[in-house]
């Protein structure tokens, strides 16, 4: 399923006629599969493993892109974009501060942390209520104020997809 998701992602990004259809489900597919394959680990293990697996590629790729922006376009703002780490939309009122396709890595890291913390709470119904409340709060916040850094607002629905994926396994 992850391989199918990768192929769909490539098709969607090459301006395929199916682009909008593919974009309607390909990212949730990644999160559903990750939730299904999730293995319970200690918090320290989650942090170190995902830091190495997700944040290191995020920052290495981001630094490469930042260097390219400086050399090619003489634009320095991308360094702040990398630290703010928010999708393909600007954060707050900072018009040019976003990380484009790297959004997925930051969103995945934050959603894994939220998901792991959520797993400390016993009871699927309570977990679901917490997720729905967080989702509604994030929608209200976005409507009133725009986006938050570190892809926090995108991480909430991603965490819901992780949770559903885990529920499918149980």
Phi and psi in degrees as a GROMACS rama.xvg file:
@    title "Ramachandran Plot"
@    xaxis  label "Phi"
@    yaxis  label "Psi"
@TYPE xy
-64.9618  -38.5493  UNK-2
-62.2029  -42.2258  UNK-3
-62.7105  -42.1514  UNK-4
-60.7234  -38.4135  UNK-5
-66.9459  -44.5709  UNK-6
-61.0118  -44.0078  UNK-7
-62.1391  -39.4098  UNK-8
-62.0482  -44.4875  UNK-9
-62.6216  -45.7049  UNK-10
-59.662  -41.0704  UNK-11
-66.1478  -33.507  UNK-12
-87.3202  -4.73627  UNK-13
-102.221  22.7836  UNK-14
64.6407  40.6243  UNK-15
-66.1726  150.309  UNK-16
-62.3927  -19.3388  UNK-17
-90.3507  8.35039  UNK-18
-48.153  -53.9173  UNK-19
-66.4398  -37.3183  UNK-20
-64.0576  -47.459  UNK-21
-62.0261  -43.859  UNK-22
-67.0693  -15.3483  UNK-23
-74.1587  -16.1853  UNK-24
-145.021  -10.5868  UNK-25
-66.9886  -36.9017  UNK-26
-72.5664  -44.5774  UNK-27
-56.9416  -33.175  UNK-28
-57.552  -44.6699  UNK-29
-59.0588  -43.3198  UNK-30
-71.823  -38.2914  UNK-31
-58.9276  -47.5001  UNK-32
-64.1445  -41.5933  UNK-33
-62.8914  -39.6856  UNK-34
-65.7468  -38.8732  UNK-35
-64.6157  -38.5133  UNK-36
-89.3434  0.722926  UNK-37
-60.3806  134.127  UNK-38
-117.259  133.054  UNK-39
-64.7822  128.29  UNK-40
-141.127  167.563  UNK-41
-70.8269  157.22  UNK-42
-61.0779  -39.9701  UNK-43
-62.9299  -41.821  UNK-44
-63.7953  -42.5985  UNK-45
-59.2645  -46.6388  UNK-46
-64.1547  -52.3691  UNK-47
-66.8443  -42.3052  UNK-48
-64.5812  -46.2553  UNK-49
-77.0352  -26.558  UNK-50
-61.8113  -48.2645  UNK-51
-67.4789  -41.7233  UNK-52
-80.6509  -29.5884  UNK-53
-116.823  -53.1527  UNK-54
-73.2885  -34.1133  UNK-55
-62.0469  -49.4377  UNK-56
-61.3239  -35.7151  UNK-57
-58.6115  -51.1745  UNK-58
-73.7383  -36.4975  UNK-59
-63.9588  -48.7451  UNK-60
-63.6648  -42.9628  UNK-61
-61.7775  -41.5264  UNK-62
-64.921  -38.6366  UNK-63
-61.1701  -46.8403  UNK-64
-63.7219  -42.1006  UNK-65
-59.5575  -46.0527  UNK-66
-60.0485  -42.3461  UNK-67
-62.8138  -41.1475  UNK-68
-61.3492  -40.803  UNK-69
-66.847  -46.6897  UNK-70
-69.7818  -47.0364  UNK-71
-82.2999  -47.7718  UNK-72
-105.661  -6.59874  UNK-73
58.0913  34.7326  UNK-74
-113.931  127.797  UNK-75
-104.083  -7.61091  UNK-76
-63.0895  -22.3083  UNK-77
-63.3718  -23.4522  UNK-78
-62.2981  -42.5375  UNK-79
-67.6481  -37.2171  UNK-80
-57.8998  -42.5794  UNK-81
-63.1194  -40.3135  UNK-82
-71.4348  -37.3144  UNK-83
-73.8365  -32.6913  UNK-84
53.0607  59.1698  UNK-85
-126.819  107.146  UNK-86
24.7978  -151.856  UNK-87
-104.113  21.3989  UNK-88
-125.108  149.152  UNK-89
-63.5918  151.941  UNK-90
-95.525  132.888  UNK-91
49.6453  -127.833  UNK-92
-104.777  14.3055  UNK-93
-84.6073  93.5326  UNK-94
-50.5897  -43.9776  UNK-95
-101.569  11.0566  UNK-96
-98.5891  92.1006  UNK-97
-154.557  161.296  UNK-98
-109.783  8.46446  UNK-99
57.7654  -130.232  UNK-100
-67.4587  -11.9357  UNK-101
-75.1136  -6.78484  UNK-102
-53.2765  -36.896  UNK-103
-59.1312  -41.2861  UNK-104
-64.8868  -46.8769  UNK-105
-65.2972  -42.8832  UNK-106
-61.1824  -42.8162  UNK-107
-64.6754  -42.7156  UNK-108
-61.3241  -48.4534  UNK-109
-64.9796  -41.7574  UNK-110
-66.7539  -36.3211  UNK-111
-62.9868  -41.6572  UNK-112
-63.7231  -46.9652  UNK-113
-60.0094  -43.1966  UNK-114
-62.5422  -42.549  UNK-115
-65.3848  -43.3692  UNK-116
-62.5167  -41.8917  UNK-117
-59.3323  -34.4167  UNK-118
-68.2576  -14.7182  UNK-119
-74.1709  -17.7418  UNK-120
-88.5009  125.965  UNK-121
-82.7918  139.969  UNK-122
102.051  115.832  UNK-123
-63.183  -36.7361  UNK-124
-65.1765  -42.5958  UNK-125
-65.0871  -42.2666  UNK-126
-60.2577  -44.5646  UNK-127
-63.381  -41.9214  UNK-128
-61.5573  -44.3074  UNK-129
-60.4943  -44.4778  UNK-130
-62.2927  -43.1168  UNK-131
-66.8528  -39.3847  UNK-132
-64.2871  -44.9068  UNK-133
-60.88  -39.4843  UNK-134
-64.0695  -46.9562  UNK-135
-63.7146  -41.6624  UNK-136
-62.8387  -39.6777  UNK-137
-67.4224  -37.855  UNK-138
-63.931  -43.907  UNK-139
-62.6764  -44.2378  UNK-140
-61.0399  -47.8903  UNK-141
-60.6956  -41.3253  UNK-142
-62.3593  -40.0705  UNK-143
-84.5171  -37.476  UNK-144
-125.27  -9.07277  UNK-145
93.2072  -154.002  UNK-146
-95.0135  158.864  UNK-147
-102.862  156.076  UNK-148
-68.5515  169.985  UNK-149
62.7105  22.5466  UNK-150
52.665  35.564  UNK-151
-61.0146  -39.3915  UNK-152
-72.2296  -34.5462  UNK-153
-74.7373  -24.5571  UNK-154
-69.4465  -26.4686  UNK-155
-66.5477  -53.3082  UNK-156
-64.3373  -30.9375  UNK-157
-63.985  -38.5673  UNK-158
-65.3305  -36.3636  UNK-159
-61.4138  -42.6571  UNK-160
-64.8597  -39.742  UNK-161
-59.9782  -44.5715  UNK-162
-63.2789  -44.4975  UNK-163
-62.9046  -42.1786  UNK-164
-58.7471  -41.719  UNK-165
-66.456  -38.3595  UNK-166
-63.2177  -35.0316  UNK-167
-65.0325  -29.4664  UNK-168
-77.1035  -33.1213  UNK-169
